[in-house]
Amino acid sequence: MSYYHYMDNFLLLTRLGVEIRQLRKHRGLSQAALAQLAGVTRQKLIEIEQGSDSVGAGHYARVIAALGSELHIVPARMPTLEELKGIFP
């Protein structure tokens, strides 16, 4: 399995979850408030913020839209040591 395949399945979703959590906090929203705006359960939002791959792309899209945001695809990069510390304590 190549590095990029592994990254696609784990690190990218983890990074996306972190970005969603940061945007939510920056906008002063609780998990419950954002979940209601997005039309998802609070538990589903928790899973999204954790970067769960068991959550469908549609749920991620609803939360991102509720934050008034969009995705931009950029070339992959190696994770920083700080990012890895958060993933592998």
C-alpha positions as CSV (number, residue, x, y, z in Angstrom):
1,M,0.0,0.0,0.0
2,S,1.5,3.4,-1.0
3,Y,1.8,6.3,1.4
4,Y,-0.8,8.3,-0.6
5,H,-3.3,5.5,-0.4
6,Y,-3.0,5.3,3.3
7,M,-3.1,9.1,3.6
8,D,-6.3,9.2,1.5
9,N,-8.1,6.9,3.9
10,F,-7.0,8.2,7.3
11,L,-4.9,11.4,7.4
12,L,-7.0,13.4,4.9
13,L,-10.2,12.7,6.9
14,T,-8.5,13.5,10.1
15,R,-7.3,16.8,8.7
16,L,-10.8,17.5,7.4
17,G,-12.3,16.8,10.8
18,V,-9.8,19.2,12.5
19,E,-10.6,21.9,9.9
20,I,-14.3,21.5,10.5
21,R,-13.9,21.7,14.3
22,Q,-11.7,24.8,14.0
23,L,-14.2,26.5,11.7
24,R,-17.1,25.6,14.1
25,K,-15.2,27.1,17.0
26,H,-14.1,30.2,15.1
27,R,-17.7,30.9,14.3
28,G,-18.7,30.4,17.9
29,L,-20.9,27.4,17.3
30,S,-21.5,24.6,19.7
31,Q,-21.6,21.1,18.3
32,A,-25.3,21.0,18.9
33,A,-25.9,24.3,17.1
34,L,-23.9,23.3,14.0
35,A,-25.5,19.9,13.9
36,Q,-28.9,21.5,13.9
37,L,-27.9,23.9,11.1
38,A,-26.5,21.1,9.0
39,G,-29.5,18.8,9.7
40,V,-27.4,16.0,11.2
41,T,-27.2,14.6,14.7
42,R,-24.7,15.8,17.3
43,Q,-23.2,12.3,17.3
44,K,-22.7,12.4,13.5
45,L,-21.0,15.8,13.9
46,I,-18.7,14.3,16.5
47,E,-17.8,11.5,14.1
48,I,-17.1,14.0,11.4
49,E,-14.9,16.1,13.6
50,Q,-13.0,12.9,14.4
51,G,-12.5,12.2,10.7
52,S,-14.6,9.0,10.7
53,D,-14.6,7.2,7.4
54,S,-17.9,5.6,8.3
55,V,-19.7,8.9,7.7
56,G,-21.0,9.4,4.2
57,A,-19.6,12.3,2.0
58,G,-23.1,13.8,2.0
59,H,-23.0,14.4,5.7
60,Y,-19.5,16.0,5.5
61,A,-20.9,18.3,2.7
62,R,-23.9,19.3,4.7
63,V,-21.7,20.3,7.7
64,I,-19.3,22.2,5.4
65,A,-22.1,24.0,3.7
66,A,-23.7,24.9,7.1
67,L,-20.4,26.5,8.0
68,G,-20.6,28.6,4.9
69,S,-17.5,27.0,3.5
70,E,-16.3,24.9,0.6
71,L,-13.5,22.4,-0.2
72,H,-10.4,23.1,-2.2
73,I,-8.4,20.2,-3.5
74,V,-4.6,20.8,-3.2
75,P,-1.6,18.5,-3.8
76,A,-0.9,16.1,-0.9
77,R,1.9,16.9,1.5
78,M,3.6,14.9,4.2
79,P,2.1,15.3,7.6
80,T,3.9,17.4,10.2
81,L,5.2,16.0,13.4
82,E,2.5,18.0,15.2
83,E,-0.2,16.4,13.2
84,L,1.2,12.9,13.8
85,K,1.3,13.5,17.5
86,G,-2.4,14.2,17.5
87,I,-3.1,11.0,15.6
88,F,-0.6,8.7,17.3
89,P,-0.3,9.8,20.9
